[in-house]
Amino acid sequence: MLDLVDKKDYEDGHVIFEEGTSEDRIYVVLSGSVEISKKANNKKHIIEMLEEGDVFGGASFLGVTEMQTTATASGKTEVGIVKQASLDNEFSMLSSQLRTILRAKFKSCNKVIGRASDFTSRKHPRGQKALALSYEDHNGFREAYTGDISQGGLFIKTKSPLETGEEFLLKLKLPGISDPLKIECNVVWTRKRWKNTKQPPGMGVKFGKLDSDDYTVLTQYLKTILGQAH
C-alpha cells in the first residue's frame, strides 16, 4: 500500500468530506465504516457503506471538479490519508493511456452515482411489499424478494447484489398472475456489508425494457397496492 500521510480517527457521524466540495486527498478505511451518501430532493440517500480496505475520495486528482457524494464516519472509524507526493509519483509512472483510462473510469462512476440519485429521488410512489423474484447473475438465476416497489424500479433484498451499473434480467412474481413478469433492469446502487445499521443488504434497480402486456399488469397491480385503483 502507498505511504499514508496520517492516520485519523473519526467519531460516529463526523463528516469527512461533503458533496459539492473539491477533494484532492485519497482515503483508505483502516477500521470502522464510512457511509457514502448523496442528497436528492433535500433528502439524504445512502449509496454505499465502505469498510476496511476500501478507498474513497480523490475527485480532483482524477479530473473531477466536485465531489458527487458525502462521506461520513459510521461508528468509530480510522482512516489513512495517502500522501499527495506518493500519488503524484505513482501516477506519473503509469502510461498516458492508462492514466486516461483511470480518469475516464472515475468519471463514469460519477455518472452512475448521478443515475442513482435520480432513482432515489422517487419520482414514482413506492409500496413496501415482499414479492418473490429471481434475477440473473453470472451463475444463473438467484431467488430473492423485494423490499419495496414502484413504477420505476424496486429494491431487491439479497446478500449477493450485482455491481452498480450492471444490467440483468429480472423475473417478478405477482399475486394471482401465473407467469412472472420479465423485466430488463439496471443496478443503480448496492448495499453489501452493513455492520452499523439494521437496513438489509441488497440493490436498488431501475426498470428498463418491459413488454407492453407486462407493463399493464404491473401498473394495475401497483395501483391496487398503493390505493390508486379507480
Secondary structure, 3 states (H helix, E strand, C coil): CCCEEEEEEECCCCEEECCCCCCCCEEEEEEEEEEEEEEECCEEEEEEEECCCCEEECCHHHCCCCCCCEEEEEEEEEEEEECHHHHHHHHHCCCHHHHHHHHHHHHHHHHHHHHHHHHHCCCCCEECCCCEEEEEECCEEEEEEEEEEECCEEEEECCCCCCCCCEEEEEECCCCCCCCEEEEEEEEEEECCCCCCCCCCEEEEEEEEECHHHHHHHHHHHHHHCCCCC
